[in-house]
């Protein structure tokens, strides 16, 4: 396990999981949101985004956190990954976590990528950019996408690890050794 893609719904805990995996594997951890979201929540140019991710994924070892289909599933991340870790928590758990995280970030005015902060409106407005709305509307889309990927012959060279709870993630991490020799197999 040298090149790991960590995926899951927004608010599932994939960034935290990716950081923990990176520490165990002694690999750099790359959060795609930090590349994608420029100052003022402006999105990076798609060609620049793909070029930067392409360059990052050429390294010998990495853990990448994010779901951006153009660079992950259909791009260089999965093309070069040897392992995909899918944090697939129940929708109720994800929603509880994303609401709590959004509330914390908003109240504390936490700085995120490139100085951005979550807008207060994320707590009550159901606009297309609300992370709470995104987590709600994307949950089953991710489930369909990643279930299909797990059985795709084109991705047969990649090891899929599906973790359905934080307890399962903790147990998997306890058995993970540098560069991926785990004593258990994901689903």
Secondary structure, 3 states (H helix, E strand, C coil): CCEEEEEECCCCCHHHHHHHHHHHHCCCEEEHHHHHECHHHCECCHHHHHHHHHHHCCCCCEEEECCCCCCCCCCHHHHHCCEEEEECCCHHHHHHHHHHHHHHHHHHCCCCHHHCCCCHHHHCCCCCCCHHHHHHHHHHHHHHHHHHHHCCHHHCCCEEEEECCHHHHHHHHHCCCCCCCCCCCCC
